[in-house]
Amino acid sequence: MTTKNEQLAARAQRVLVGNYKQQPIAVVRGEGVHVWDADGKRYLDFIAGIATTSLGHCHPKVLAALEKQAKQLWHASNVFYTEPQIELAERLTGASFAERVFFCNSGAEANEAALKLTRRFQRDRGEDRFEIIAFESSFHGRTLFTVSATGQPKYWKGFEPMVPGVKHARYGDIESVRALVTRQTAAIIVEPMQGEGGVRPAPAGFLKALRALCDGEGILLVFDEVQTGMGRTGKLFGYEHHGVAPDLMTLAKALGNGIPIGAMLTTEAIAKSLVPGTHASTFGGNPLAAACATAVFDELTTGGVLEHAQIAGEYLAGRLGDMARRLGDRVVETRGQGLLRGIELPGEAGKVIGRCRELGLLVNAAGERVVRLAPPLVVEHVQIDEAVDVIERAIVES
Ligand SMILES: Cc1ncc(COP(=O)(O)O)c(C=O)c1O
């Protein structure tokens, strides 16, 4: 007899494009930090839709905002003004370096907009600058421009030619960046902590050095905060740890707590280059998504969630450090910031992840050897204890 999970997997494989390697369960319900699969098994969710459902599943305040907006207006397009989008932009600009926001629907679209804008801005000020410097092991999305910026050649294979003018420096190595700068460099795009590339925080001083380099050379600095933004690192934006601000920043993932929405934030001067007709999105900043994201923002910033995430992040780091010491050479390193943590193993992470799932804990991989933990920011200490106990057992048993 097949289980409901197996039946759904079989149906999926008959009709869906096989571009994902799913874990072998179908998730049917979520509440707070837990989800349930199609056979009724409950899991502690330490991946949160890949750092996305940061307030937990079906958060009551986000649900209330969704229901309220759903009764009023779902969509009008950007042919008209809609108030939820304006409200959200007011909050984001009020809390960051930025003065202007462009809304879209995903991280890739936010980065696509940012990269396009950097070229356009440079051209508008009479500079023939179109080159983009990104980093090895980075991840910026799957559109052709953003996957070209993504510093992982395995994602380029078969899609060449890539967008011209994109170069990759070594993450954390300012000299390797300097070596790639030319009079045609338009922008540098960087994650304040590499997520998909293995949960690697930027070394101290690196973002500051990039800022100084950009200022000296007339280059725009883009921070991709799709994964690190909205409290994931313990501050609202990851760049706040580094004492520097970018010229452009991108957000998605946790911005809507699972309702698809992305954003590209920048200064008034740079935003001027996107005059009517230059860039657009039908759904971008749609009232439903924007109303949810505004509720998420308010809960994060005034509901005490950010402060909680900081404390919980330190607690998780401490527990993981203790675990690594107990496990000796079964763990290479634990690292990260806030509630985005990686456990680097000497071998493939897949087996440990599978064993965690059997034991009732959902995590995923960031690169081949790194187990990534990105629990909801509202996670409690007892749930962190439970998760670390499961991970330790899974590593020992795998
Ligand atoms: C740093 C970063 N940028 C961009 C993206 C792409 O976002 P999306 O999958 O929403 O297009 C991701 C997704 O993992 C990401 O981690």
The ligand as an SDF file (V2000), in Angstrom:
LIG
                    3D

 16 16  0  0  0  0  0  0  0  0999 V2000
   20.5860   35.7930   -2.0500 C   0  0  0  0  0  0  0  0  0  0  0  0
   19.5210   35.3620   -3.0010 C   0  0  0  0  0  0  0  0  0  0  0  0
   19.2360   36.1290   -4.0680 N   0  0  0  0  0  0  0  0  0  0  0  0
   18.2830   35.7960   -4.9440 C   0  0  0  0  0  0  0  0  0  0  0  0
   17.5530   34.6310   -4.8050 C   0  0  0  0  0  0  0  0  0  0  0  0
   16.5080   34.2840   -5.8020 C   0  0  0  0  0  0  0  0  0  0  0  0
   15.2390   34.4500   -5.2450 O   0  0  0  0  0  0  0  0  0  0  0  0
   13.9590   33.8090   -5.9450 P   0  0  0  0  0  0  0  0  0  0  0  0
   14.0800   32.3260   -5.8250 O   0  0  0  0  0  0  0  0  0  0  0  0
   12.7980   34.3830   -5.1690 O   0  0  0  0  0  0  0  0  0  0  0  0
   13.9650   34.2790   -7.3660 O   0  0  0  0  0  0  0  0  0  0  0  0
   17.8170   33.7940   -3.7110 C   0  0  0  0  0  0  0  0  0  0  0  0
   17.0920   32.5300   -3.5460 C   0  0  0  0  0  0  0  0  0  0  0  0
   17.4770   31.6400   -2.8430 O   0  0  0  0  0  0  0  0  0  0  0  0
   18.8190   34.1670   -2.7880 C   0  0  0  0  0  0  0  0  0  0  0  0
   19.1260   33.3960   -1.7270 O   0  0  0  0  0  0  0  0  0  0  0  0
  1  2  1  0
  2  3  1  0
  2 15  2  0
  3  4  2  0
  4  5  1  0
  5  6  1  0
  5 12  2  0
  6  7  1  0
  7  8  1  0
  8  9  2  0
  8 10  1  0
  8 11  1  0
 12 13  1  0
 12 15  1  0
 13 14  2  0
 15 16  1  0
M  END
$$$$
